[in-house]
Amino acid sequence: MHILKKILRWFARPFGYHCGHTEKLLFDYAEGTLDPQIAAKLDLHLSDCPRCVEYVRTYRATKDLCCHHGKAAREMPPELEKKLCEFIKENMKKD
Amino acid sequence: MAATFNCGLTRMMGMSLLGGATSRFSAMKSSEPTTPNANDADLVRRLKQRDPDAMEALVRAHGSKLYGVAFQFMRNETAAQDVVQEALLSVWHKIATFEGRSSFTSWLYRVTANAALMKLRKEKRHQMDVSIDGNKDDDAYRPLQLEDARPLPSGVLQGEELKARIQSAIDRLPEPYRSVVLLKDVEEFSLEEIAELTRASVPAVKSRLHRARLTLREALLPYLQARAEKN
């Protein structure tokens, strides 16, 4: 398996991707919007580059953390609905 | 890059934004399992007939969600209240421009987000030292510098503390990066929706979002590494 990987890497070398590609393609790769053929090439690079794997992992994790914990959920204060209705009376009912 | 944020944001605030958008807002959809489409249609009809009681009905039906959106951007109860009031005024004055190409709730959300962004600009809450012009954007993929780039501690944080740290990191992003992260990763707008809302190109939005994420990643890195080790 290891030898097969090396052979594949050797064949992919002239056309293959390197760490710079990870940097450039990371956004679309993480979003899942990268062209499948390009993603496959990047996957090949990732299969042999722990640094890039870690880079992609932490990038995705950052996105997920923002998604799950970034929301500053706040209930509307009970008195605000009344205030807003008064605001409406003042500003719209006089139109 | 060194151009000011202001002129771009002025365009961003253009009220034509409020007119019949085709996009929809996913978070809004997901939080409305029983979206009263018929009620909304009735609300819109009454609003277009200039019925002020319909505004009160709107507050009762949607006020809480609008407040949540406003608070997301403002992080301050009083400012969020001001934003909701501004949004209600916009609804009252701009309802004629609502053409029904998007859902009413989606349109309301956009009006509120727009009011919040406008208020942020007025308050000059952030250092607006970056261009928001979609065509002059952003040296590719260079992380921003956070004003106070305290990383998370290298322990595994839980619950409210983790949430507070992440929100703090987002809040330290300069505009328009903070807004883009809030719109995409927190509120789950599509790139196209954000581009429309901010009057920027989709590539510009992608670039800003990517830079913002790289910056947040840097700030969160110790925590991310500790979490990986624990797992």
Contacts between the chains, C-beta under 8 A, distances in Angstrom:
chain1	res1	chain2	res2	distance
A	23	B	141	6.3
A	24	B	140	7.9
A	24	B	141	7.3
A	26	B	141	8.0
A	26	B	210	7.2
A	27	B	206	5.8
A	27	B	209	7.3
A	27	B	210	4.4
A	27	B	213	7.9
A	57	B	224	7.9
A	57	B	228	7.3
A	58	B	217	5.5
A	58	B	220	7.9
A	58	B	221	6.4
A	58	B	224	4.7
A	58	B	225	7.6
A	59	B	213	6.4
A	59	B	214	7.5
A	59	B	217	5.7
A	61	B	220	7.8
A	61	B	224	5.1
A	61	B	227	7.5
A	62	B	213	5.6
A	62	B	216	5.1
A	62	B	217	4.2
A	62	B	220	5.6
A	62	B	224	7.0
A	63	B	185	5.6
A	63	B	213	6.0
A	65	B	162	7.8
A	65	B	166	5.5
A	65	B	220	6.4
A	66	B	166	6.4
A	66	B	170	6.6
A	66	B	181	6.2
A	66	B	185	4.0
A	66	B	186	6.0
A	66	B	213	7.8
A	66	B	216	6.6
A	67	B	185	5.3
A	67	B	186	6.7
A	67	B	188	7.4
A	69	B	162	5.9
A	69	B	163	4.4
A	69	B	166	4.5
A	69	B	167	7.3
A	70	B	166	5.7
A	70	B	167	6.1
A	70	B	170	5.6
A	70	B	181	7.3
A	70	B	182	7.2
A	70	B	185	6.3
A	70	B	186	4.0
A	71	B	72	6.7
A	71	B	186	5.4
A	71	B	187	7.8
A	72	B	71	6.1
A	72	B	72	5.5
A	72	B	75	6.0
A	72	B	167	5.7
A	73	B	68	6.5
A	74	B	67	7.2
A	74	B	68	6.2
A	74	B	71	4.3
A	74	B	77	7.5
A	74	B	80	7.4
A	75	B	64	7.0
A	75	B	68	7.9
A	76	B	63	6.0
A	76	B	64	4.5
A	76	B	67	4.0
A	76	B	68	7.4
A	77	B	77	6.8
A	80	B	63	7.4
A	80	B	67	6.7
A	80	B	81	6.1
A	80	B	84	7.7
A	81	B	59	6.0
A	81	B	60	6.8
A	81	B	63	5.7
A	83	B	81	7.3
A	84	B	59	4.8
A	84	B	63	6.1
A	84	B	84	6.6
A	84	B	85	6.9
A	84	B	88	6.8
A	85	B	56	5.1
A	85	B	59	6.1
A	87	B	85	5.4
A	87	B	88	7.1
A	88	B	52	6.2
A	88	B	55	4.6
A	88	B	56	5.8
A	88	B	59	7.0
A	88	B	88	6.7
A	89	B	52	7.5
A	91	B	89	6.5
A	91	B	92	7.6
A	92	B	52	4.5
A	92	B	55	5.6
A	92	B	92	5.3
A	93	B	52	4.3
A	95	B	50	6.9
A	95	B	52	7.4
A	95	B	92	7.9
